Amino acid sequence: MSLTELAADAVPADAEPSGRKIQGRSPFRLAMSRLMHDKMAVASIVVLVLIILFAIGAPLLASWTGHPYGAQYPDIARDSWGLPKGPSKQFWLGADPLGRDVLVRAAYGARISLFVGIAATVLATLIGVVIGVLAGYIGGAVDAILARFMDVVLSFPYLLVAIVIATTFRPHSTWLSLLLTITVIAIFSFAAMARIVRGQVISLKEKEFIEAARSLGAGRMRIMFVDILPNLVAPVTVLSSLLVPTSIVFEATLSFLGVGIQPPMPSWGSMLNDADYRSSLWLLFVPGGLLLLTTLAFNLLGDGIRDAFDPRSERLITRK
Amino acid sequence: MSEDVLVKVEGAYKHFPIKQGIIFKHEVARVHAVDGVDLEVRRGETLGIVGESGCGKSTLARCITGLHPLTKGRILFEGKEVGPTPDKAFRREVQMIFQDPYGSLNPRRRVGSIIGDPFDIHGIADGAERKRRVQELMELVGLNPEHYNRFPAEFSGGQRQRIGVARALALKPKLIVCDEPVSALDVSIQAQVINLLKDLQDELGLTYIFIAHDLSVVEYVSDRVAVMYLGKVTENAEAEELYAKPRHPYTNALLSAASVADPDEAEKRERIILTGDVPSPINPPPACRFHPRCPKAQAICSTEEPPLVPREGDLPDHLTACHFPVQLGEHLTQARAGIAQESTEPTLGVSE
């Protein structure tokens, strides 16, 4: 080892042997290439891309089926008892109790569910990273206050509080209900992120490269966001990829209970709420199946991302 | 003489409190890392600081670079006192090279931005100018400037230490504090890095504080050497003088423990075996820190602290903190031979 090292040191102007330019690969790119070799992760990405296309293509589906968003067909989509009809040529995935096309609603619902899931995750990640970095790096009283605050948030019975918040601020427009849902989810998810980030920052700030930055005269802000932040990319990416499915389920739960997304805006959770399970199983299986598929894909992708960023970590599911 | 003093450390104390308590933390004890140190570093020279692990040499280095504020005492840089939060002008003049070439470079940033950081922080250069300067520095320390966009993980230990040197040089500092810059490196690479540091000193007129526990490395690079034991300087002299005529019993023990290349020479040498371990810096012995392990210790050593002054027959800048300095040719082993034989305790003095 020492000989090769010696050679490498002694001849610094080494020409690249094959003439091929050697490009430094960032840890992020290395992780990405590992991820692309993980079959399960790639399959999850494919599934997620299909679901996203399904969401984006919602207007297209509406024009193919000839059933625009929000249109109700109480006469043709319901039988003589007033119950919704099942899948047919005209309503591919059946109709709901108001006589709306379930396929079109599921596609528009995918937009809401994905948007809420991702927006809440982004918001929770931003809050969590900022609070975690501040608490971890500044320490002392700031840390004590923020850490206790996180403990308090984590110890709340989140569902009850979420219901109380959502009913107290009962929004008058569906868009406000969307915002409120995102905020509620973010408030209850950021603490987990903040805790993990705080722990990472506490161990990072003792590293010599942070002392090096300090001795160069770098200020606190610069150290926190230029020196420490890039080292948080791996844990934050992993955690936020696992936060997306949790947020989607959170949204579905709130909407199912009627305190999340308000009708007529469709979301998978509120569609489940509409379901009359005894006779119309499609009302249960369409949104439920989509929810399951999406969260499963996100979870598997999250696992794959974790493995890719930290090859030493133990896999939860052993697969080859 | 006071004209060319670059750094003056006066009565420096650095204590780290040990706190306990869940809500209301209170201090239960303190680690006396640096416990009353006086030093002078002259412009253009290399001051070596040696001592065992835990003797406070790294803490002293961090105090001098302003990374740790002192508990007591003061540090003067070019005659001006360095406050607890040094200003940018001071940061520009004093740089540091770290021990661990793996830990001291941010693994998630490219070499170009690591070396270019000082230019950013001090608003000296950016864009193409910054890149040009960084590449100049890389060339200066013997790195391929083409590797500007690589990550630290893509370099060997020796190359990484060169990156650390380039970063320290970026602002053209007056003083560079080297905290065991080669102890993590392979022996062959150590020589390269040390020679690089010496060449740069000649070229750029740098002043070094060079910390190490390897006595031969310190002898090779230093003009003057200070020996530390449990947070205090025990002896301070010209390098040649100190190695030829060590006065403090601890210095004698350290030197006798250093390895010698010639086996015949090693055979002939008198090995001073110290008894016991280094006492804890949380609760250091009173008066002379070394007295519980010193072969020459007498009653006065545990009651009265010996001052760091020139001893009889020494040069004026050969300072020794000992009541009973060792005479040339004196056999220290015999002073406590009885105790040394009875004791089954592990030997020693110098780690590594």
Interface residues (C-beta under 8 A of the other chain):
Chain A: M1 S2 E5 L6 A8 D9 A10 P12 A13 D14 Q23 G24 R25 S26 P27 K207 E208 F209 E211 A212 A213 R214 S215 L216 G217 A218 R222 D227 P230 N231 V233
Chain B: R62 T65 G66 L67 K88 R91 R92 V94 Q95 M96 F98 Q99 D100 G103 S104 L105 N106 P107 R108 R109 R110 D117 P118 I121 H122 G142 L143 N144 H147 N149 R150 F151 A153 E154 S156 G157 G158 Q159 R162 G164 R167 L171 D186 V187 S188 I189 Q192
